[in-house]
Every structure is written in C-alpha cells, then in structure tokens.
Amino acid sequence: MHSDWLTDKREKHEFDASVLADVLDNGAREPGLRSLLVVRNGSLVGERYYSGASADDLQPLNSITKSVTSMLVGQALQCGVIRGGLRATVRELLPEAVAKAPDSPAAGVTLAQILSGRAGLIYDWQARYDELMSAPDLVSMALALPADPTSPPPWIYNDPAVSLISPILSRAEGLDLADLAARDLFAPLGIKRYEWARDNAGRSLSFAGLALRPRDLMKLIWVMANDGKWHGRTVIPGAWVSDSTHSHGAASWRVRHVSNIGYGYLWFTGVIHGNPVVLGWGYGGQFALWAPGLRLAVATSAVSPPAEQLAAQTGAIMARIVRLVLAAR
C-alpha cells in the first residue's frame, strides 16, 4: 500500500507508459501546475509535484469544494435528514432565515435547482467575487438575489446560491459542514488533514475553501468512480453517484478538448475524444476527473492565476489530462 493506494506497473493496466512519463516529466512546463496524480483500475500509476510542492501539502481545491459538498448532500439524503429531499425549497430548509426575507425569490428555489446550477437567480460571479468573499452573511446575500425571468432557468455559476447548502446541511445534521465531512466522508477514507475556509458568519463554505493533500483528493475521486465504494465499503450511495454525475442540462463553461459540457449536481460532465468524463472543476485548472469507461482518474492542483491568464492555464492543464485519457488503452 502507498498512502492507502495500491501501486503497480503501468503496463499491467494497459496504459501507455511512455505517454504517462512524458506528461509527468513535462508538467513543470506549466508554471501554474502543482501536482498531477493518475489512478487506473484502483492503482496509483503516476504522481508528480512541481514548483516546490510536495505530497504532504494541503492544496486548495477552489470550486471542487462544490463537488465534495455534493457528496455530503448524497449522504444526507440517504440518511433521510433532509425532509422533502431534492424537491424541498429554501423556505422549507432554512425557515428562520427566510422569515427575515419572506419575499425573497430564493425562498421558492429547490435543493435540486441549487445543485444543478438552475436556481433561477441572477448573479455575475466574476463581477461580484470580492463582494461575495467580504459579505457579512452569505445567506442574506443569496436571499437578496433577484429572480431571473428566463424560463426554464438557465445554468448560472452561482456561488451565493450554493453557499446555502452549508447552513442547510448544518441545520439538518446538527454539525458544521467541515465537521460533517470529517465524520462521514474523510474518516471512512482515512483523510486526517484538511483545511476548510469559513465565511464571515463562521460557517464552512460550501462553494470553495477546502484544501486537501492531492492523494486524499484522489480518494474522493476514486470513490465516485468506483460507484461510491472505498476498499469494498460503501461511502456514497451508488444511486447518488449516478444521479449527481449525469448531466441535468448544458453548462456554459468551456475548456479546450472537452465537448458536450453539462452539469449534474455540482459535478461537470463532458466528453474527451469519445470518452464520457465527470469532473470537479476549480479555478485555475484544479481538476478532479474520471473517465468511467476507462477506469481512469486524474487529479490536478494549480495556483489561481490572474483572470487574463485563466483560460490559457486551464486549457494547458486539461491538454495534459487529454493525453492521459488517450493513453488509456
């Protein structure tokens, strides 16, 4: 075992070892990349760190935090602690908060709409990011968002809407989001070290803010790729794995080499050269990706670039992942 990972020869897993070696060796050419890990058939077949990063560093996941939050939602639904399930509205899930803003358009939004990026609330994530991070109370910010008159609601990248999941789960479970993750998700996987940022009201963020060791991020990816199981034990309900990782509609984000980009429940979906993929996607090229048909998973971490460099860095890191997908025979 290697940090809970089996290691094996790449050739045994029908993987083009020369391509893998080249991708790992040349990763340093992308200055923003910090780590790249590859798992095939449950074995760690590639691992490399760049620019002084190491295996023990906690790397920020940025918006991959959303996908981890989705895993926690699936566990909560399985346990029946969210009354009304995916159809429950914010009014039902956070009645005390909505009582202070009873006319809020967000009050009638369902949990499923939040998870699928179709909350029907207007928000410009690029223009309002600084306001988001400095807001004294994200619940109040989300409840103040105006309604989008478009019908049906379009996919919108809406961090304030997703921020509501933290208090929703905390109210349902009686635990802060980070503590809930530590108990129900991290402990079963042997994940002992993490950091989780909080908002100005003291709640763990559900849209960003989680930092993990890359090997531990890969555990989360492989649980999803392995029908919710880790070493034979079910951690995430298989039905939630399926429901949350199939597209509930198109997404507007684009990255080179990935077609048919859609959105499940806080997971992106897409196709790479005919291979369906599922991915958590963080700002700057943090990816938590797997190709179900290939039994292949890839985890990357990267620094957050200036906005004008975002597309180039994200595309360059995805190009490396694409080579690995094509190398899986």
Buried (B, 14 or more C-beta within 10 A) or exposed (E): EEBBBEEBEBEEBEBBBEBBEBBBEEBEEBBBBBBBBBBBBBBBBBBBBBBEBEEEBBBBBBBBBBBBBBBBBBBBBBEEEBEEEBEBBBBBBBEEBBEEBEEBBBBBBBBBBBBBBBBBBBBEBEEBEEEBBEBEBBBBBBBBBEBBEEEEBBBBBBBBBBBBBBBBBBBBBEBBBBBBBBEBBBEBBEBEEBEBBBBEEEBBBBBBBBBBBBBBBBBBBBBBBBBBBBEEEBBBBBEBBEBBBBBBBEBEBEBEBBEEBBBBBBBBBBBBEEBBBBBBBBBBBBBBBBBBEBBBBBBBBBBBBEEEBBEBBBBBBBBBBBBBBBBBE
